[in-house]
Amino acid sequence: MDKFFHVSDIGDLGAALEEAKQVKATPFAWKHLGQDKTIMLVFFNSSLRTRLSSQKAALNLGMNPIVLNIGQDSWKLETEMGVVMDGDKSEHLREAIPVMTSYCDLIGIRSFAGLQDRDFDYNETVLRQFVEYGGKPVISLESATVHPCQAFADLITIEEYRKKKRPKVVLTWAPHPRALPQAVPNSFAEWMNAADVDFVITHPRGYELDPAFAGDAPVEYDQMKALEGADFVYAKNWSCPGVTDPSRYGQILSKDMGWTVDARHMAVTNNAYFMHCLPVRRNMIVSDEVIDAPTSLVIPEAANRAVSAQVVMKRMLESL
Ligand code: CP
C-alpha cells in the first residue's frame, strides 16, 4: 500500500476489519516491522486524536514518529504553484516535501480544505504534491476532501457494536457556528457505501455531498423521517459542498438548531448508538443528554483511531 486516501486503497473491507480485530487484540505483535523506520506526521492544522493515535500506532509498530507543525515548528509553507512569494510564506512545498521525505519512510499529512476555491480543494492540491514530490507512502490525516483514518475507525466501531447483520446507519448534518470542511462526511459516506449497511444521509437542502463520495446513497431531507429505525446515528456539520451551486462553496447555509441531535431525535431510532468523530460542540451538534448516554460511542470510536492507523501503517511497512 503506497497511499491511503480512499476506501478503495484498503481493498477487501472484510479482510481489513479482520486485520483490525487482530491489531486491537495484539497491538505489539508487529513491532519488528517498524524497527529503524520513521514516520513523519505533518500538521498544517490542529489535531488531538489524529496526532496522538498516529503516534501511538507508529510506536506500537516499533516505528519512530516525528511530528511537524507547519508554521509553528517550521517555516510557513507556500502551497500554490507559480506565485510570487513576497508574503509571509518563506518556503515552498516543492522544496519542503522532498526534504521532509528524505528523513522518513512513511509520511502522514493533515491539510484541511481552505473552503475558498473548490477546485483547489477538490483536486487535493496539497496532498497530490506530497505524492508527486515525496516519493514515499502517503497517509491522509484529513486532507481537503477526505479523512480515511476516521472513516475506517468509524467502520471498525460499527462492526464492534452492530446487533444485526445489516444495520441502518444515518449520517445527519447538524448545526455549527463556523464553516467546516466536508472531509469527514465525504469519507464516511464513501466507506458506508462500500460496507454492508443500510445507509441514509439527511441534511437541509443545499448541503448535498459530492456524488464522488455520496454515490447512490439515499438523501432524506426530513431528518426525523431519516432517523426512524436507525441503529447508528452519525452526526456531523459540514459547510456547503457547492455541488448544486458552486458559488456557495464553503458557506454556512443553515444554523437551524432543530437539527441538533437530542432525545427527541433519538426516540424515533431503534435505540441507536450515537457517533461523532470529535471534537464536538455540545448542545450545537448533540445535546448533553445524548452524548452522555450509555449509547454514545464517541470514546470507543476515538480509541479505534489508533487501530485504524495501525492497520494502515502496518500494511505500508509490509509493502516497503
Ligand atoms: N477526529 C479527528 O480527526 O480529531 P482531531 O481533529 O482532534 O485529530
Residues whose N, C-alpha, C, O or C-beta is under 5 A from the ligand:
A	BS01	CP	S46 S47 L48 R49 T50 R51 C277 L278 P279
